[in-house]
Amino acid sequence: MTKPSSTTNKLETVEPIGLRVLIRKDEDRKQTKAGIHLPDKIEIPTLTGRVVAISAMIDHDEDYPVAQYDKVLFNPKDAIPVDFEGDNRLFVVPVENVVAVFRKSD
């Protein structure tokens, strides 16, 4: 009788290292704000997404007001795609490329 492998039930995660965050990019829009539907080959590029994970360095540094689940605006120039899911919407992004955090006023 063989023992079940302990690695078969473990979930794989992606943890950014250094001054980086993991962002799930919002889906590209296929319709303009005016309601015009765009052809499949034309999309409005989206630079917004949700922070999925932050590195330990950022988590302990008060100079970076970015937290998990924040909606952010980011520059995709140095973003590294993560081939983790079929939709390829995960990116490791240097924290200096996060240019804004969306906040709701109280």
KETIGU-306988 format. One record per residue (C-alpha): residue number from 1; residue in three letters; chain; x negated, y negated, z negated. Coordinates in steps of 0.05 Angstrom, whole numbers, plus 5000, padded with zeros to 4 digits. Each point is the difference from the previous one (the first is absolute). Example, Ala and Ser with C-alpha at 12.3 -4.5 7.8 and 13.67 -1.06 7.14 Angstrom:
# residues 2
<node nr="1" rest="ALA" kette="A" xx="4754" yy="5090" zz="4844"/>
<node nr="2" rest="SER" kette="A" xx="4973" yy="4931" zz="5013"/>
END
This chain:
# residues 106
<node nr="1" rest="MET" kette="A" xx="5000" yy="5000" zz="5000"/>
<node nr="2" rest="THR" kette="A" xx="4971" yy="4932" zz="5020"/>
<node nr="3" rest="LYS" kette="A" xx="5008" yy="4937" zz="4961"/>
<node nr="4" rest="PRO" kette="A" xx="5035" yy="4943" zz="5036"/>
<node nr="5" rest="SER" kette="A" xx="4952" yy="4946" zz="5020"/>
<node nr="6" rest="SER" kette="A" xx="5002" yy="4940" zz="4954"/>
<node nr="7" rest="THR" kette="A" xx="4990" yy="4953" zz="5059"/>
<node nr="8" rest="THR" kette="A" xx="5063" yy="5020" zz="5037"/>
<node nr="9" rest="ASN" kette="A" xx="5047" yy="4960" zz="4955"/>
<node nr="10" rest="LYS" kette="A" xx="4959" yy="4937" zz="4991"/>
<node nr="11" rest="LEU" kette="A" xx="5019" yy="4936" zz="5035"/>
<node nr="12" rest="GLU" kette="A" xx="4947" yy="4964" zz="5040"/>
<node nr="13" rest="THR" kette="A" xx="4994" yy="4925" zz="4985"/>
<node nr="14" rest="VAL" kette="A" xx="4959" yy="4944" zz="5028"/>
<node nr="15" rest="GLU" kette="A" xx="4965" yy="4955" zz="4950"/>
<node nr="16" rest="PRO" kette="A" xx="4964" yy="4938" zz="5026"/>
<node nr="17" rest="ILE" kette="A" xx="4930" yy="4986" zz="4973"/>
<node nr="18" rest="GLY" kette="A" xx="4966" yy="4933" zz="4990"/>
<node nr="19" rest="LEU" kette="A" xx="5038" yy="4936" zz="5014"/>
<node nr="20" rest="ARG" kette="A" xx="5053" yy="5034" zz="5043"/>
<node nr="21" rest="VAL" kette="A" xx="5074" yy="5015" zz="4999"/>
<node nr="22" rest="LEU" kette="A" xx="5042" yy="5052" zz="5036"/>
<node nr="23" rest="ILE" kette="A" xx="5058" yy="4969" zz="5038"/>
<node nr="24" rest="ARG" kette="A" xx="5059" yy="5032" zz="5035"/>
<node nr="25" rest="LYS" kette="A" xx="5012" yy="4954" zz="5058"/>
<node nr="26" rest="ASP" kette="A" xx="5072" yy="4980" zz="5013"/>
<node nr="27" rest="GLU" kette="A" xx="5029" yy="5026" zz="5065"/>
<node nr="28" rest="ASP" kette="A" xx="4991" yy="4957" zz="5062"/>
<node nr="29" rest="ARG" kette="A" xx="5064" yy="4965" zz="5018"/>
<node nr="30" rest="LYS" kette="A" xx="5035" yy="5018" zz="5065"/>
<node nr="31" rest="GLN" kette="A" xx="5048" yy="4941" zz="4996"/>
<node nr="32" rest="THR" kette="A" xx="4988" yy="4925" zz="4995"/>
<node nr="33" rest="LYS" kette="A" xx="5032" yy="4957" zz="4946"/>
<node nr="34" rest="ALA" kette="A" xx="5049" yy="4976" zz="5053"/>
<node nr="35" rest="GLY" kette="A" xx="5023" yy="5072" zz="5011"/>
<node nr="36" rest="ILE" kette="A" xx="4967" yy="5014" zz="5066"/>
<node nr="37" rest="HIS" kette="A" xx="4980" yy="5073" zz="5006"/>
<node nr="38" rest="LEU" kette="A" xx="4929" yy="5010" zz="5027"/>
<node nr="39" rest="PRO" kette="A" xx="4979" yy="5055" zz="5048"/>
<node nr="40" rest="ASP" kette="A" xx="4965" yy="5060" zz="4968"/>
<node nr="41" rest="LYS" kette="A" xx="4931" yy="4977" zz="5023"/>
<node nr="42" rest="ILE" kette="A" xx="5007" yy="4931" zz="4970"/>
<node nr="43" rest="GLU" kette="A" xx="5000" yy="4991" zz="4925"/>
<node nr="44" rest="ILE" kette="A" xx="4991" yy="4941" zz="4954"/>
<node nr="45" rest="PRO" kette="A" xx="4937" yy="5017" zz="4960"/>
<node nr="46" rest="THR" kette="A" xx="5013" yy="5002" zz="4926"/>
<node nr="47" rest="LEU" kette="A" xx="4947" yy="4978" zz="4950"/>
<node nr="48" rest="THR" kette="A" xx="5041" yy="5016" zz="4938"/>
<node nr="49" rest="GLY" kette="A" xx="5002" yy="5062" zz="4958"/>
<node nr="50" rest="ARG" kette="A" xx="5004" yy="5029" zz="4930"/>
<node nr="51" rest="VAL" kette="A" xx="4941" yy="5015" zz="4956"/>
<node nr="52" rest="VAL" kette="A" xx="5000" yy="5075" zz="4988"/>
<node nr="53" rest="ALA" kette="A" xx="4936" yy="5002" zz="4958"/>
<node nr="54" rest="ILE" kette="A" xx="4946" yy="4954" zz="4974"/>
<node nr="55" rest="SER" kette="A" xx="4929" yy="5017" zz="4982"/>
<node nr="56" rest="ALA" kette="A" xx="4978" yy="5002" zz="4927"/>
<node nr="57" rest="MET" kette="A" xx="4956" yy="4938" zz="5012"/>
<node nr="58" rest="ILE" kette="A" xx="5060" yy="4958" zz="5021"/>
<node nr="59" rest="ASP" kette="A" xx="5045" yy="5029" zz="4945"/>
<node nr="60" rest="HIS" kette="A" xx="4951" yy="4974" zz="4947"/>
<node nr="61" rest="ASP" kette="A" xx="4985" yy="4932" zz="5032"/>
<node nr="62" rest="GLU" kette="A" xx="5047" yy="4942" zz="4984"/>
<node nr="63" rest="ASP" kette="A" xx="4973" yy="4961" zz="5061"/>
<node nr="64" rest="TYR" kette="A" xx="5042" yy="5045" zz="5046"/>
<node nr="65" rest="PRO" kette="A" xx="5075" yy="4992" zz="4986"/>
<node nr="66" rest="VAL" kette="A" xx="5018" yy="5061" zz="5041"/>
<node nr="67" rest="ALA" kette="A" xx="5038" yy="5058" zz="4970"/>
<node nr="68" rest="GLN" kette="A" xx="5028" yy="5066" zz="5024"/>
<node nr="69" rest="TYR" kette="A" xx="5066" yy="4992" zz="5038"/>
<node nr="70" rest="ASP" kette="A" xx="4988" yy="4926" zz="5015"/>
<node nr="71" rest="LYS" kette="A" xx="5023" yy="4977" zz="5069"/>
<node nr="72" rest="VAL" kette="A" xx="4940" yy="4966" zz="5033"/>
<node nr="73" rest="LEU" kette="A" xx="4979" yy="4964" zz="5062"/>
<node nr="74" rest="PHE" kette="A" xx="4933" yy="5026" zz="5025"/>
<node nr="75" rest="ASN" kette="A" xx="4950" yy="4989" zz="5056"/>
<node nr="76" rest="PRO" kette="A" xx="4992" yy="5067" zz="5036"/>
<node nr="77" rest="LYS" kette="A" xx="4932" yy="4983" zz="5029"/>
<node nr="78" rest="ASP" kette="A" xx="4959" yy="5045" zz="4952"/>
<node nr="79" rest="ALA" kette="A" xx="5057" yy="5048" zz="4983"/>
<node nr="80" rest="ILE" kette="A" xx="4981" yy="5073" zz="5004"/>
<node nr="81" rest="PRO" kette="A" xx="5056" yy="5047" zz="5021"/>
<node nr="82" rest="VAL" kette="A" xx="5010" yy="5061" zz="4957"/>
<node nr="83" rest="ASP" kette="A" xx="5019" yy="5062" zz="5038"/>
<node nr="84" rest="PHE" kette="A" xx="5040" yy="5027" zz="4941"/>
<node nr="85" rest="GLU" kette="A" xx="5070" yy="5000" zz="5027"/>
<node nr="86" rest="GLY" kette="A" xx="5030" yy="5010" zz="5068"/>
<node nr="87" rest="ASP" kette="A" xx="5023" yy="4928" zz="5007"/>
<node nr="88" rest="ASN" kette="A" xx="4930" yy="4970" zz="4988"/>
<node nr="89" rest="ARG" kette="A" xx="5026" yy="4939" zz="4962"/>
<node nr="90" rest="LEU" kette="A" xx="4950" yy="5006" zz="4942"/>
<node nr="91" rest="PHE" kette="A" xx="4939" yy="4954" zz="5001"/>
<node nr="92" rest="VAL" kette="A" xx="4943" yy="4988" zz="4953"/>
<node nr="93" rest="VAL" kette="A" xx="4990" yy="4925" zz="4999"/>
<node nr="94" rest="PRO" kette="A" xx="4947" yy="4957" zz="4967"/>
<node nr="95" rest="VAL" kette="A" xx="5034" yy="4959" zz="4947"/>
<node nr="96" rest="GLU" kette="A" xx="4973" yy="4935" zz="5031"/>
<node nr="97" rest="ASN" kette="A" xx="5043" yy="5016" zz="5061"/>
<node nr="98" rest="VAL" kette="A" xx="5063" yy="4997" zz="4957"/>
<node nr="99" rest="VAL" kette="A" xx="5019" yy="4928" zz="5012"/>
<node nr="100" rest="ALA" kette="A" xx="5066" yy="4995" zz="4963"/>
<node nr="101" rest="VAL" kette="A" xx="5044" yy="5036" zz="4950"/>
<node nr="102" rest="PHE" kette="A" xx="5075" yy="4992" zz="5005"/>
<node nr="103" rest="ARG" kette="A" xx="5032" yy="4982" zz="4933"/>
<node nr="104" rest="LYS" kette="A" xx="5072" yy="4987" zz="4981"/>
<node nr="105" rest="SER" kette="A" xx="5012" yy="4937" zz="4959"/>
<node nr="106" rest="ASP" kette="A" xx="5036" yy="5009" zz="4934"/>
END
